[in-house]
Amino acid sequence: MKTPRSGKWGDLSTRVATSIALGGIGGLAIWLGGLWFAGLVAIAVGLIAWELGVMAGSPRPRLIAVLTGLVCFAIPQIPSDWALLLVLLPVVAAQPGLRRGRAAHAAFLVAAILAGVYLVALRGGGSPVWLIWLLLVIGATDVFGYVAGRALGGPKFWPRISPKKTWSGTVAGWIAAAAVGLIFVLRGDAGPALVAASVAVSLASQMGDIAQSAFKRSVGVKDSSALLPGHGGVFDRFDGVQGGAVFLLLLEQVFAFPPVPA
C-alpha cells in the first residue's frame, strides 16, 4: 500500500525545500554579480566535473573537479577569445584512467564549462535581465513539466532513455517557457521572436536532461550523486541549465539576440 511519502508526490516537499535553498543562494549571487557569481558558477561546474568523473570511473575525480572549477572561473576574467582554449585542460587531464564513457564524459565536461562561462557572461557588469530570463525559462520548463507529468501522465516522451518523462510534461514545459518569453516581450525587453526563442531554449533544456539520463543509464547509475536532497546531484539539477545555456550560446552565433522590440 502506498503511503503519502511513497506516492508520486512523495518527494515533492524535499524537492521544494532544496529548490528554495538553491534559489536563495543563486539569487543572492546574481544580485551581487562579479566574482561572487563567477565563483558560485565555478563551484557548481567543479561539482558537476566531480560527479562526471565518479560516474565515468575516474581515478582522480577531485583533482579534475578543482581544475575544472578553476578553469571555469578563470576564462571570463581573461580578456581574450583564446582563453576558451583553457577548456581543453580539464578535458585532456580527465581522460587517462577513465573506465567508461570517455567520449560522453568529454562532451559533458566541455558543455558544463561553456555553460558556466556563458552564464557569467550573461550576468556581466550590467543588468542581469537575460540571465534571469534564461533561468526563468528553464525553471518554468522544469517545474511545469514535473507537475503536469505527475498530474496528467500519459504517453512517454522517450521511454527507453527517460521512462518518467511524458508528452504532457514536455508540452507543459514549452507552454510555460512561451509564457515567460511573452512576459518579457510585454515588458518591452525584446520583440515577439523571443517567445519562439523561449520555446527553443525550453526544448534544449529538456534535451540536456534526456542526454544526461542516457549517460547515467550507460554507466549504470540513477543519480549523478546525492548532494542535493530530492534532486540527486548537481548535474541532475543543472543538466537543463547546461543544455539551454549551450544552445543559446550557439543560437547567438547565428541570430541576433535578444530580438529587437517591434
DRENPA-3360 file (N, C-alpha, C; in nm, 2 decimals, always signed):
BEGIN
1 = MKTPRSGK = +0.08/-0.12/+0.00/+0.00/+0.00/+0.00/+0.09/+0.13/+0.00 ~ +0.05/+0.23/-0.08/+0.13/+0.35/-0.09/+0.10/+0.44/+0.03 ~ +0.20/+0.49/+0.09/+0.19/+0.58/+0.20/+0.20/+0.72/+0.13 ~ +0.17/+0.83/+0.21/+0.18/+0.96/+0.15/+0.32/+0.99/+0.10 ~ +0.42/+0.93/+0.16/+0.56/+0.96/+0.12/+0.60/+0.88/+0.00 ~ +0.53/+0.77/-0.02/+0.57/+0.68/-0.13/+0.50/+0.70/-0.26 ~ +0.40/+0.79/-0.26/+0.32/+0.81/-0.38/+0.40/+0.89/-0.48 ~ +0.33/+0.93/-0.59/+0.40/+1.00/-0.70/+0.44/+1.14/-0.66;
9 = WGDLSTRV = +0.38/+1.19/-0.55/+0.42/+1.33/-0.50/+0.51/+1.32/-0.37 ~ +0.56/+1.20/-0.34/+0.63/+1.17/-0.22/+0.76/+1.25/-0.20 ~ +0.82/+1.29/-0.31/+0.95/+1.37/-0.30/+0.93/+1.52/-0.31 ~ +0.80/+1.56/-0.32/+0.78/+1.70/-0.36/+0.83/+1.80/-0.25 ~ +0.80/+1.77/-0.12/+0.84/+1.86/-0.02/+0.99/+1.87/-0.01 ~ +1.06/+1.76/-0.03/+1.21/+1.77/-0.03/+1.26/+1.85/-0.15 ~ +1.20/+1.82/-0.27/+1.25/+1.89/-0.39/+1.22/+2.04/-0.37 ~ +1.11/+2.08/-0.31/+1.07/+2.22/-0.30/+1.17/+2.29/-0.20;
17 = ATSIALGG = +1.20/+2.22/-0.09/+1.29/+2.28/+0.01/+1.43/+2.30/-0.05 ~ +1.48/+2.20/-0.12/+1.61/+2.21/-0.18/+1.61/+2.32/-0.29 ~ +1.50/+2.33/-0.37/+1.49/+2.43/-0.47/+1.49/+2.57/-0.41 ~ +1.42/+2.59/-0.30/+1.42/+2.72/-0.23/+1.55/+2.76/-0.18 ~ +1.63/+2.66/-0.13/+1.76/+2.69/-0.08/+1.85/+2.73/-0.19 ~ +1.85/+2.65/-0.30/+1.93/+2.68/-0.42/+1.89/+2.82/-0.48 ~ +1.76/+2.85/-0.49/+1.72/+2.97/-0.54/+1.76/+3.09/-0.46 ~ +1.76/+3.08/-0.33/+1.81/+3.18/-0.24/+1.96/+3.21/-0.26;
25 = IGGLAIWL = +2.04/+3.10/-0.26/+2.18/+3.12/-0.28/+2.21/+3.18/-0.42 ~ +2.15/+3.12/-0.52/+2.17/+3.17/-0.66/+2.12/+3.31/-0.68 ~ +2.01/+3.34/-0.62/+1.96/+3.48/-0.63/+2.05/+3.58/-0.57 ~ +2.10/+3.55/-0.46/+2.20/+3.64/-0.39/+2.32/+3.66/-0.47 ~ +2.37/+3.55/-0.53/+2.49/+3.56/-0.61/+2.47/+3.64/-0.74 ~ +2.35/+3.62/-0.80/+2.32/+3.70/-0.92/+2.31/+3.85/-0.88 ~ +2.25/+3.88/-0.77/+2.24/+4.02/-0.72/+2.38/+4.08/-0.70 ~ +2.46/+4.00/-0.63/+2.60/+4.05/-0.61/+2.68/+4.06/-0.73;
33 = GGLWFAGL = +2.66/+3.97/-0.82/+2.74/+3.97/-0.95/+2.89/+3.96/-0.93 ~ +2.96/+4.00/-1.03/+3.11/+4.00/-1.03/+3.17/+3.86/-0.99 ~ +3.27/+3.87/-0.90/+3.34/+3.75/-0.86/+3.25/+3.66/-0.78 ~ +3.15/+3.71/-0.71/+3.07/+3.63/-0.63/+2.99/+3.53/-0.72 ~ +2.93/+3.58/-0.82/+2.85/+3.50/-0.91/+2.95/+3.40/-0.99 ~ +3.06/+3.46/-1.04/+3.16/+3.37/-1.11/+3.21/+3.26/-1.02 ~ +3.23/+3.29/-0.89/+3.27/+3.19/-0.80/+3.17/+3.08/-0.78 ~ +3.04/+3.12/-0.76/+2.94/+3.02/-0.74/+2.92/+2.93/-0.86;
41 = VAIAVGLI = +2.93/+2.99/-0.98/+2.92/+2.91/-1.10/+3.03/+2.81/-1.11 ~ +3.15/+2.86/-1.08/+3.27/+2.78/-1.09/+3.26/+2.66/-0.99 ~ +3.21/+2.68/-0.87/+3.19/+2.57/-0.77/+3.09/+2.47/-0.83 ~ +2.98/+2.52/-0.89/+2.88/+2.43/-0.94/+2.94/+2.34/-1.05 ~ +3.01/+2.41/-1.14/+3.07/+2.34/-1.26/+3.18/+2.24/-1.20 ~ +3.25/+2.28/-1.10/+3.35/+2.18/-1.04/+3.28/+2.06/-0.98 ~ +3.17/+2.08/-0.92/+3.10/+1.97/-0.86/+3.04/+1.88/-0.97 ~ +3.00/+1.94/-1.08/+2.95/+1.86/-1.19/+3.06/+1.77/-1.25;
49 = AWELGVMA = +3.18/+1.83/-1.26/+3.30/+1.76/-1.31/+3.33/+1.64/-1.21 ~ +3.32/+1.67/-1.08/+3.35/+1.56/-0.99/+3.24/+1.44/-1.01 ~ +3.12/+1.48/-1.02/+3.01/+1.38/-1.05/+3.04/+1.30/-1.18 ~ +3.07/+1.37/-1.28/+3.10/+1.31/-1.41/+3.22/+1.21/-1.39 ~ +3.32/+1.26/-1.32/+3.44/+1.17/-1.30/+3.41/+1.04/-1.22 ~ +3.33/+1.06/-1.12/+3.29/+0.94/-1.04/+3.21/+0.84/-1.13 ~ +3.11/+0.90/-1.20/+3.03/+0.81/-1.29/+3.11/+0.74/-1.40 ~ +3.21/+0.81/-1.45/+3.29/+0.75/-1.55/+3.41/+0.67/-1.50;
57 = GSPRPRLI = +3.42/+0.66/-1.37/+3.53/+0.58/-1.31/+3.67/+0.64/-1.31 ~ +3.67/+0.77/-1.30/+3.80/+0.84/-1.30/+3.88/+0.81/-1.17 ~ +4.01/+0.79/-1.18/+4.09/+0.76/-1.06/+4.12/+0.89/-0.98 ~ +4.09/+1.01/-1.03/+4.12/+1.13/-0.96/+4.01/+1.24/-0.99 ~ +3.88/+1.21/-0.95/+3.77/+1.30/-0.98/+3.78/+1.43/-0.90 ~ +3.84/+1.43/-0.78/+3.85/+1.55/-0.71/+3.95/+1.65/-0.77 ~ +4.06/+1.60/-0.82/+4.16/+1.68/-0.88/+4.10/+1.75/-1.01 ~ +4.03/+1.67/-1.09/+3.97/+1.72/-1.21/+3.86/+1.82/-1.18;
65 = AVLTGLVC = +3.79/+1.80/-1.07/+3.69/+1.89/-1.03/+3.75/+2.03/-0.99 ~ +3.86/+2.03/-0.92/+3.92/+2.15/-0.88/+3.98/+2.22/-1.01 ~ +4.04/+2.15/-1.09/+4.10/+2.20/-1.22/+3.98/+2.26/-1.30 ~ +3.87/+2.19/-1.31/+3.76/+2.24/-1.39/+3.70/+2.37/-1.34 ~ +3.68/+2.37/-1.20/+3.63/+2.49/-1.14/+3.72/+2.61/-1.16 ~ +3.85/+2.59/-1.15/+3.95/+2.70/-1.17/+3.94/+2.75/-1.31 ~ +3.93/+2.66/-1.41/+3.93/+2.70/-1.55/+3.80/+2.78/-1.58 ~ +3.69/+2.73/-1.52/+3.56/+2.80/-1.54/+3.56/+2.94/-1.48;
73 = FAIPQIPS = +3.63/+2.95/-1.37/+3.64/+3.08/-1.30/+3.74/+3.18/-1.38 ~ +3.84/+3.12/-1.44/+3.95/+3.20/-1.50/+3.91/+3.25/-1.63 ~ +3.84/+3.17/-1.72/+3.81/+3.21/-1.85/+3.74/+3.35/-1.86 ~ +3.64/+3.38/-1.79/+3.57/+3.51/-1.80/+3.66/+3.63/-1.75 ~ +3.76/+3.60/-1.68/+3.85/+3.70/-1.63/+3.96/+3.74/-1.72 ~ +3.98/+3.66/-1.83/+4.09/+3.68/-1.92/+4.03/+3.75/-2.05 ~ +4.08/+3.87/-2.08/+4.02/+3.95/-2.19/+4.07/+3.90/-2.33 ~ +4.05/+3.78/-2.36/+4.09/+3.73/-2.49/+4.01/+3.60/-2.53;
81 = DWALLLVL = +3.97/+3.59/-2.66/+3.89/+3.48/-2.70/+3.98/+3.35/-2.69 ~ +4.11/+3.37/-2.69/+4.20/+3.25/-2.68/+4.18/+3.18/-2.54 ~ +4.12/+3.25/-2.45/+4.11/+3.19/-2.31/+4.02/+3.07/-2.32 ~ +3.93/+3.06/-2.42/+3.85/+2.94/-2.43/+3.92/+2.81/-2.45 ~ +4.05/+2.82/-2.50/+4.13/+2.70/-2.52/+4.16/+2.64/-2.38 ~ +4.14/+2.71/-2.27/+4.16/+2.65/-2.14/+4.06/+2.54/-2.11 ~ +3.95/+2.54/-2.19/+3.85/+2.43/-2.17/+3.92/+2.30/-2.19 ~ +4.02/+2.29/-2.28/+4.08/+2.16/-2.31/+4.16/+2.11/-2.20;
89 = LPVVAAQP = +4.21/+2.19/-2.10/+4.29/+2.14/-1.99/+4.22/+2.03/-1.91 ~ +4.11/+2.06/-1.85/+4.05/+1.95/-1.77/+4.00/+1.84/-1.85 ~ +3.96/+1.86/-1.98/+3.91/+1.76/-2.06/+4.02/+1.66/-2.09 ~ +4.14/+1.71/-2.13/+4.25/+1.62/-2.16/+4.31/+1.56/-2.03 ~ +4.31/+1.63/-1.92/+4.36/+1.58/-1.80/+4.27/+1.47/-1.74 ~ +4.14/+1.47/-1.77/+4.05/+1.37/-1.72/+4.05/+1.24/-1.79 ~ +4.10/+1.24/-1.92/+4.08/+1.12/-2.00/+4.16/+1.00/-1.95 ~ +4.29/+1.01/-1.91/+4.37/+0.89/-1.87/+4.30/+0.83/-1.75;
97 = GLRRGRAA = +4.28/+0.70/-1.76/+4.23/+0.63/-1.64/+4.08/+0.61/-1.64 ~ +4.00/+0.69/-1.73/+3.86/+0.67/-1.73/+3.82/+0.53/-1.77 ~ +3.73/+0.47/-1.70/+3.69/+0.33/-1.72/+3.57/+0.31/-1.81 ~ +3.49/+0.42/-1.83/+3.38/+0.41/-1.92/+3.33/+0.55/-1.97 ~ +3.26/+0.55/-2.08/+3.20/+0.67/-2.13/+3.30/+0.78/-2.16 ~ +3.41/+0.76/-2.22/+3.51/+0.86/-2.24/+3.46/+0.98/-2.33 ~ +3.40/+0.94/-2.44/+3.35/+1.05/-2.53/+3.24/+1.13/-2.47 ~ +3.14/+1.06/-2.40/+3.03/+1.13/-2.34/+3.09/+1.22/-2.22;
105 = HAAFLVAA = +3.18/+1.16/-2.15/+3.24/+1.24/-2.04/+3.30/+1.37/-2.09 ~ +3.38/+1.36/-2.20/+3.45/+1.48/-2.25/+3.34/+1.58/-2.30 ~ +3.24/+1.53/-2.37/+3.13/+1.62/-2.42/+3.06/+1.69/-2.31 ~ +3.02/+1.62/-2.21/+2.95/+1.68/-2.10/+3.04/+1.78/-2.02 ~ +3.17/+1.75/-2.01/+3.26/+1.84/-1.93/+3.28/+1.97/-2.01 ~ +3.30/+1.96/-2.14/+3.31/+2.08/-2.23/+3.18/+2.16/-2.22 ~ +3.06/+2.09/-2.22/+2.94/+2.16/-2.22/+2.92/+2.23/-2.08 ~ +2.96/+2.17/-1.97/+2.94/+2.23/-1.84/+3.03/+2.35/-1.83;
113 = ILAGVYLV = +3.15/+2.35/-1.88/+3.24/+2.47/-1.87/+3.18/+2.58/-1.96 ~ +3.15/+2.55/-2.08/+3.09/+2.65/-2.17/+2.97/+2.71/-2.11 ~ +2.88/+2.63/-2.06/+2.76/+2.68/-2.00/+2.79/+2.78/-1.88 ~ +2.88/+2.74/-1.80/+2.92/+2.82/-1.68/+2.98/+2.95/-1.73 ~ +3.07/+2.95/-1.83/+3.13/+3.07/-1.88/+3.02/+3.16/-1.94 ~ +2.93/+3.10/-2.01/+2.82/+3.18/-2.07/+2.73/+3.25/-1.97 ~ +2.70/+3.17/-1.86/+2.62/+3.23/-1.76/+2.68/+3.35/-1.70 ~ +2.81/+3.34/-1.67/+2.89/+3.46/-1.62/+2.89/+3.57/-1.71;
121 = ALRGGGSP = +2.90/+3.54/-1.84/+2.90/+3.65/-1.95/+2.76/+3.72/-1.95 ~ +2.65/+3.64/-1.94/+2.52/+3.70/-1.94/+2.50/+3.79/-1.82 ~ +2.55/+3.75/-1.70/+2.54/+3.84/-1.59/+2.62/+3.97/-1.61 ~ +2.74/+3.95/-1.66/+2.83/+4.07/-1.69/+2.83/+4.17/-1.58 ~ +2.85/+4.29/-1.62/+2.86/+4.40/-1.52/+2.74/+4.49/-1.52 ~ +2.64/+4.46/-1.61/+2.52/+4.54/-1.62/+2.40/+4.47/-1.57 ~ +2.29/+4.49/-1.64/+2.16/+4.43/-1.59/+2.16/+4.28/-1.62 ~ +2.12/+4.20/-1.52/+2.11/+4.06/-1.54/+1.99/+4.01/-1.61;
129 = VWLIWLLL = +1.92/+4.10/-1.68/+1.78/+4.06/-1.73/+1.78/+3.94/-1.82 ~ +1.88/+3.92/-1.90/+1.88/+3.80/-1.99/+1.93/+3.67/-1.92 ~ +2.01/+3.69/-1.82/+2.04/+3.57/-1.73/+1.91/+3.53/-1.66 ~ +1.84/+3.62/-1.60/+1.71/+3.59/-1.53/+1.61/+3.53/-1.63 ~ +1.60/+3.59/-1.75/+1.51/+3.53/-1.85/+1.54/+3.38/-1.88 ~ +1.67/+3.36/-1.90/+1.72/+3.22/-1.93/+1.68/+3.12/-1.81 ~ +1.71/+3.16/-1.69/+1.69/+3.08/-1.58/+1.54/+3.06/-1.55 ~ +1.46/+3.17/-1.58/+1.31/+3.15/-1.56/+1.26/+3.06/-1.67;
137 = VIGATDVF = +1.30/+3.07/-1.79/+1.26/+2.98/-1.89/+1.29/+2.83/-1.86 ~ +1.41/+2.80/-1.81/+1.45/+2.67/-1.78/+1.38/+2.62/-1.65 ~ +1.36/+2.71/-1.55/+1.29/+2.68/-1.43/+1.15/+2.65/-1.45 ~ +1.08/+2.73/-1.54/+0.94/+2.71/-1.57/+0.92/+2.58/-1.64 ~ +1.01/+2.55/-1.74/+1.01/+2.42/-1.81/+1.01/+2.30/-1.71 ~ +1.10/+2.31/-1.62/+1.12/+2.20/-1.52/+1.00/+2.19/-1.43 ~ +0.96/+2.30/-1.37/+0.85/+2.29/-1.27/+0.72/+2.25/-1.33 ~ +0.68/+2.32/-1.44/+0.55/+2.29/-1.50/+0.56/+2.15/-1.57;
145 = GYVAGRAL = +0.67/+2.11/-1.62/+0.69/+1.98/-1.68/+0.67/+1.87/-1.57 ~ +0.73/+1.89/-1.46/+0.72/+1.80/-1.34/+0.58/+1.79/-1.30 ~ +0.51/+1.90/-1.27/+0.38/+1.90/-1.22/+0.28/+1.84/-1.32 ~ +0.29/+1.88/-1.44/+0.19/+1.83/-1.55/+0.22/+1.68/-1.57 ~ +0.35/+1.64/-1.57/+0.38/+1.50/-1.60/+0.33/+1.41/-1.49 ~ +0.34/+1.45/-1.36/+0.29/+1.37/-1.25/+0.14/+1.37/-1.24 ~ +0.08/+1.49/-1.27/-0.07/+1.50/-1.26/-0.14/+1.44/-1.37 ~ -0.09/+1.46/-1.50/-0.16/+1.41/-1.61/-0.12/+1.28/-1.67;
153 = GGPKFWPR = +0.01/+1.25/-1.65/+0.06/+1.12/-1.70/+0.05/+1.12/-1.85 ~ +0.02/+1.00/-1.90/+0.00/+0.98/-2.04/+0.12/+0.92/-2.11 ~ +0.12/+0.92/-2.25/+0.23/+0.86/-2.32/+0.37/+0.92/-2.28 ~ +0.47/+0.83/-2.29/+0.60/+0.87/-2.25/+0.67/+0.94/-2.37 ~ +0.75/+1.04/-2.34/+0.82/+1.11/-2.44/+0.93/+1.03/-2.50 ~ +1.02/+0.96/-2.42/+1.13/+0.88/-2.47/+1.15/+0.77/-2.37 ~ +1.06/+0.67/-2.37/+1.06/+0.57/-2.26/+1.19/+0.49/-2.24 ~ +1.26/+0.47/-2.35/+1.38/+0.39/-2.34/+1.50/+0.46/-2.27;
161 = ISPKKTWS = +1.50/+0.60/-2.28/+1.60/+0.68/-2.22/+1.56/+0.74/-2.09 ~ +1.44/+0.80/-2.09/+1.39/+0.86/-1.97/+1.25/+0.82/-1.94 ~ +1.23/+0.71/-1.87/+1.09/+0.65/-1.86/+0.99/+0.73/-1.78 ~ +1.04/+0.84/-1.71/+0.94/+0.92/-1.63/+0.89/+1.04/-1.71 ~ +0.96/+1.07/-1.81/+0.91/+1.19/-1.89/+0.79/+1.16/-1.98 ~ +0.69/+1.24/-1.97/+0.57/+1.23/-2.05/+0.56/+1.34/-2.16 ~ +0.48/+1.31/-2.26/+0.45/+1.42/-2.35/+0.37/+1.53/-2.29 ~ +0.28/+1.50/-2.19/+0.21/+1.61/-2.12/+0.30/+1.70/-2.05;
169 = GTVAGWIA = +0.40/+1.65/-1.98/+0.50/+1.73/-1.91/+0.59/+1.81/-2.00 ~ +0.63/+1.74/-2.11/+0.71/+1.81/-2.21/+0.64/+1.93/-2.27 ~ +0.52/+1.91/-2.32/+0.44/+2.02/-2.38/+0.41/+2.13/-2.28 ~ +0.38/+2.09/-2.15/+0.36/+2.19/-2.05/+0.48/+2.28/-2.03 ~ +0.60/+2.22/-2.04/+0.72/+2.29/-2.03/+0.73/+2.39/-2.14 ~ +0.70/+2.36/-2.26/+0.70/+2.45/-2.37/+0.61/+2.57/-2.35 ~ +0.49/+2.54/-2.31/+0.39/+2.64/-2.28/+0.43/+2.74/-2.18 ~ +0.49/+2.68/-2.07/+0.54/+2.77/-1.96/+0.65/+2.86/-2.01;
177 = AAAVGLIF = +0.74/+2.80/-2.09/+0.85/+2.88/-2.14/+0.80/+2.99/-2.23 ~ +0.71/+2.96/-2.32/+0.65/+3.06/-2.40/+0.59/+3.17/-2.32 ~ +0.52/+3.14/-2.21/+0.46/+3.24/-2.12/+0.57/+3.33/-2.06 ~ +0.68/+3.27/-2.02/+0.79/+3.36/-1.97/+0.84/+3.45/-2.08 ~ +0.86/+3.40/-2.20/+0.90/+3.48/-2.31/+0.81/+3.60/-2.34 ~ +0.68/+3.57/-2.33/+0.57/+3.67/-2.36/+0.58/+3.78/-2.26 ~ +0.60/+3.74/-2.13/+0.61/+3.84/-2.03/+0.72/+3.94/-2.06 ~ +0.84/+3.89/-2.10/+0.95/+3.98/-2.13/+0.92/+4.06/-2.26;
185 = VLRGDAGP = +0.85/+4.01/-2.35/+0.80/+4.09/-2.47/+0.71/+4.20/-2.43 ~ +0.61/+4.17/-2.34/+0.52/+4.27/-2.30/+0.59/+4.38/-2.22 ~ +0.70/+4.34/-2.15/+0.78/+4.44/-2.07/+0.85/+4.53/-2.17 ~ +0.86/+4.50/-2.29/+0.94/+4.58/-2.39/+1.09/+4.54/-2.40 ~ +1.12/+4.43/-2.34/+1.27/+4.39/-2.34/+1.31/+4.34/-2.48 ~ +1.22/+4.28/-2.55/+1.26/+4.22/-2.68/+1.13/+4.21/-2.77 ~ +1.16/+4.17/-2.90/+1.05/+4.15/-2.99/+0.98/+4.02/-2.98 ~ +0.87/+3.99/-3.05/+0.79/+3.87/-3.04/+0.87/+3.74/-3.06;
193 = ALVAASVA = +0.98/+3.75/-3.14/+1.06/+3.63/-3.16/+1.12/+3.57/-3.04 ~ +1.11/+3.65/-2.93/+1.16/+3.59/-2.80/+1.08/+3.48/-2.75 ~ +0.95/+3.48/-2.79/+0.86/+3.37/-2.75/+0.91/+3.24/-2.81 ~ +0.94/+3.25/-2.94/+0.99/+3.13/-3.01/+1.12/+3.09/-2.95 ~ +1.21/+3.18/-2.93/+1.34/+3.15/-2.87/+1.32/+3.09/-2.73 ~ +1.22/+3.13/-2.66/+1.20/+3.07/-2.52/+1.16/+2.92/-2.54 ~ +1.08/+2.89/-2.63/+1.04/+2.75/-2.65/+1.15/+2.67/-2.70 ~ +1.24/+2.73/-2.79/+1.36/+2.65/-2.83/+1.45/+2.62/-2.72;
201 = VSLASQMG = +1.47/+2.72/-2.63/+1.56/+2.70/-2.52/+1.50/+2.60/-2.42 ~ +1.37/+2.60/-2.41/+1.30/+2.50/-2.33/+1.32/+2.36/-2.38 ~ +1.31/+2.34/-2.51/+1.34/+2.21/-2.57/+1.48/+2.17/-2.55 ~ +1.57/+2.27/-2.57/+1.72/+2.24/-2.55/+1.75/+2.19/-2.41 ~ +1.68/+2.26/-2.31/+1.70/+2.22/-2.17/+1.65/+2.08/-2.15 ~ +1.53/+2.04/-2.21/+1.48/+1.91/-2.20/+1.57/+1.80/-2.26 ~ +1.63/+1.84/-2.38/+1.73/+1.75/-2.44/+1.85/+1.73/-2.36 ~ +1.89/+1.84/-2.29/+2.01/+1.83/-2.19/+1.98/+1.73/-2.08;
209 = DIAQSAFK = +1.85/+1.73/-2.03/+1.81/+1.64/-1.93/+1.81/+1.50/-1.98 ~ +1.76/+1.48/-2.10/+1.75/+1.34/-2.16/+1.89/+1.29/-2.20 ~ +1.98/+1.38/-2.25/+2.11/+1.33/-2.28/+2.18/+1.29/-2.15 ~ +2.16/+1.36/-2.04/+2.22/+1.32/-1.91/+2.16/+1.19/-1.86 ~ +2.03/+1.17/-1.88/+1.97/+1.04/-1.84/+2.03/+0.92/-1.92 ~ +2.05/+0.95/-2.05/+2.11/+0.84/-2.13/+2.25/+0.81/-2.08 ~ +2.33/+0.91/-2.05/+2.47/+0.89/-1.99/+2.46/+0.81/-1.86 ~ +2.37/+0.85/-1.77/+2.36/+0.78/-1.65/+2.32/+0.63/-1.67;
217 = RSVGVKDS = +2.23/+0.61/-1.76/+2.19/+0.47/-1.79/+2.31/+0.39/-1.85 ~ +2.39/+0.45/-1.93/+2.50/+0.38/-1.99/+2.61/+0.34/-1.89 ~ +2.62/+0.42/-1.78/+2.72/+0.39/-1.67/+2.65/+0.32/-1.55 ~ +2.52/+0.30/-1.56/+2.45/+0.22/-1.46/+2.43/+0.29/-1.33 ~ +2.40/+0.42/-1.33/+2.36/+0.49/-1.21/+2.23/+0.56/-1.22 ~ +2.16/+0.58/-1.11/+2.03/+0.65/-1.11/+2.05/+0.80/-1.10 ~ +2.13/+0.84/-1.00/+2.16/+0.99/-0.98/+2.30/+1.01/-1.00 ~ +2.34/+1.14/-1.03/+2.48/+1.17/-1.05/+2.55/+1.17/-0.92;
225 = SALLPGHG = +2.48/+1.20/-0.81/+2.53/+1.19/-0.67/+2.41/+1.21/-0.58 ~ +2.44/+1.23/-0.45/+2.34/+1.25/-0.35/+2.36/+1.39/-0.28 ~ +2.42/+1.48/-0.35/+2.45/+1.61/-0.29/+2.33/+1.70/-0.26 ~ +2.22/+1.69/-0.34/+2.10/+1.77/-0.33/+1.98/+1.69/-0.30 ~ +1.93/+1.69/-0.18/+1.82/+1.61/-0.14/+1.70/+1.63/-0.23 ~ +1.64/+1.53/-0.28/+1.52/+1.54/-0.37/+1.55/+1.56/-0.51 ~ +1.68/+1.59/-0.54/+1.72/+1.61/-0.68/+1.83/+1.52/-0.73 ~ +1.90/+1.46/-0.64/+2.02/+1.38/-0.67/+2.14/+1.46/-0.66;
233 = GVFDRFDG = +2.21/+1.48/-0.78/+2.33/+1.56/-0.78/+2.32/+1.69/-0.84 ~ +2.43/+1.77/-0.84/+2.43/+1.90/-0.90/+2.41/+1.89/-1.05 ~ +2.46/+1.78/-1.11/+2.44/+1.76/-1.26/+2.29/+1.73/-1.28 ~ +2.23/+1.65/-1.19/+2.09/+1.62/-1.21/+2.00/+1.75/-1.21 ~ +2.04/+1.84/-1.12/+1.96/+1.97/-1.11/+1.99/+2.07/-1.22 ~ +2.11/+2.07/-1.27/+2.15/+2.17/-1.37/+2.18/+2.12/-1.51 ~ +2.13/+2.00/-1.54/+2.15/+1.95/-1.67/+2.07/+2.03/-1.77 ~ +1.95/+2.07/-1.73/+1.87/+2.16/-1.82/+1.93/+2.29/-1.84;
241 = VQGGAVFL = +1.99/+2.35/-1.73/+2.05/+2.48/-1.75/+2.17/+2.47/-1.85 ~ +2.24/+2.36/-1.83/+2.36/+2.33/-1.92/+2.31/+2.32/-2.07 ~ +2.21/+2.25/-2.09/+2.16/+2.23/-2.23/+2.10/+2.36/-2.29 ~ +2.03/+2.44/-2.20/+1.97/+2.56/-2.25/+2.07/+2.67/-2.27 ~ +2.17/+2.68/-2.18/+2.28/+2.78/-2.20/+2.36/+2.75/-2.32 ~ +2.40/+2.63/-2.34/+2.49/+2.60/-2.46/+2.41/+2.62/-2.59 ~ +2.28/+2.59/-2.59/+2.20/+2.61/-2.71/+2.19/+2.76/-2.74 ~ +2.17/+2.84/-2.63/+2.16/+2.99/-2.65/+2.29/+3.05/-2.70;
249 = LLLEQVFA = +2.40/+3.00/-2.64/+2.53/+3.04/-2.69/+2.55/+3.02/-2.84 ~ +2.51/+2.90/-2.88/+2.52/+2.87/-3.03/+2.42/+2.95/-3.11 ~ +2.30/+2.97/-3.05/+2.20/+3.05/-3.13/+2.25/+3.19/-3.15 ~ +2.32/+3.25/-3.05/+2.37/+3.38/-3.07/+2.47/+3.40/-3.18 ~ +2.53/+3.29/-3.22/+2.63/+3.29/-3.33/+2.56/+3.30/-3.46 ~ +2.43/+3.28/-3.47/+2.36/+3.28/-3.59/+2.26/+3.39/-3.60 ~ +2.19/+3.41/-3.49/+2.08/+3.51/-3.49/+2.11/+3.62/-3.39 ~ +2.06/+3.74/-3.41/+2.08/+3.85/-3.32/+1.99/+3.82/-3.19;
257 = FPPVPA = +2.06/+3.83/-3.08/+1.99/+3.81/-2.95/+2.03/+3.92/-2.85 ~ +1.93/+3.98/-2.78/+1.79/+3.95/-2.79/+1.72/+4.01/-2.91 ~ +1.61/+3.95/-2.95/+1.53/+4.00/-3.07/+1.50/+4.15/-3.04 ~ +1.51/+4.23/-3.14/+1.48/+4.37/-3.13/+1.33/+4.39/-3.11 ~ +1.29/+4.48/-3.02/+1.15/+4.51/-3.00/+1.09/+4.57/-3.13 ~ +0.96/+4.54/-3.15/+0.90/+4.59/-3.27/+0.87/+4.74/-3.26;
% end
